[in-house]
Amino acid sequence: MIVDCAIYQDGRRTEGPSDFSEALSKARGAGDAFLWIGLHEPTEDEFSRVTSDFALHPLAVEDALSAHQRPKLEVYSDSLFLVLKPMSYDDTSGTVSTGELMIFVGDSFVVTVRHGSANPLGTVRERLEEDPELLRQGPTAVMYAVSDAVVDRYLEIGVDLHVDLDDLEEVVFAPEGQVRRSTASRIYDFKRQVLEFRRSTTPLSEPMERLAGAGVPFVHGGSRPFFRDVSDHLTRVNEQVDGLDRLLSDILSAHLAQMGVRQNDDMRKISAWAAMFAIPTAIAGVYGMNFDHMPELHWVWGYPAVIAVMAAACFALYRVFKHRGWL
């Protein structure tokens, strides 16, 4: 569906014809204007109008419709094609959700195609319309503003993930009685979310560096410093992701080491109690063989003496194991 369509001339929004081809001709005829069309999950039939009127490359059109792309920048003869992965983070469930955002930039036009629930475009359009000076840079200003909004959201999600990681760290290093059996699965789930985060942020570095440099067509020269700023922010995001991944690996290793130590402690306790029960069992086994000629078998104090020997042996072993920290 078409979310919005407008012509921007001299940094100001003006309503244009409803026909895309006529609107594009009007924008190109003005010289200092461009057409911005916003689409949300268009069908092939809906997008075919845009494809024919703007002469978009069929490979880019196929990518925009399939919506299963990694962040990238493609340069074609008539347009640029940029793929972004906007993200959202649910604090309650601790899950990262990603969408897809494709941007076509060409001669006096920009087309944005959005897939998924994450939507930075509404606020971007409002912010740009309040900054005519930036809009005067043409379609490149839209590409920069959208990229900046997506990367800024990455920074916010990175902070949220660090907060949740601190909570997870407290759980891992909690006292023994408070450690839950599901801690390892929580760590793996968190690591999966960080991996999803990395898939969106890391591949975007190369396109932002290309846009910040020279030699990319359809990019306004005054926009390159802005793309460098986005690239710097993205570098911070990738450093956050690397730090999260390293901390998660360390936390998982510490958790597994703790589990091993606790299992060793449990085995020592079990072995200590088994040793204390072994002595009475051995003595009782000897006297349970029912032979006539056994030591002290007919002695009046034989039974209490054997019980006392068992108790003394168990008490002695208990003191030894307690002193060594096995109990």
Secondary structure, 3 states (H helix, E strand, C coil): CEEEEEEEECCEEECCCCCHHHHHHHHHHHCCEEEEEEEECCCHHHHHHHHHHHCCCHHHHHHHHHCCCCCEEEECCCEEEEEECCEEEECCCCEEEECEEEEEEECCEEEEEEECCCCCHHHHHHHHHCCHHHHCCCHHHHHHHHHHHHHHHHHHHHHHHHHHHHHHHHHHCCCHHHCCCCHHHHHHHHHHHHHHHHHHHHHHHHHHHHHHCCCCCCCCHHHHHHHHHHHHHHHHHHHHHHHHHHHHHHHHHHHHHHHHHHHHHHHHHHHHHHHHHHHHHHHHHHHCCCCCCCCCCCCCCHHHHHHHHHHHHHHHHHHHHHHCCCC
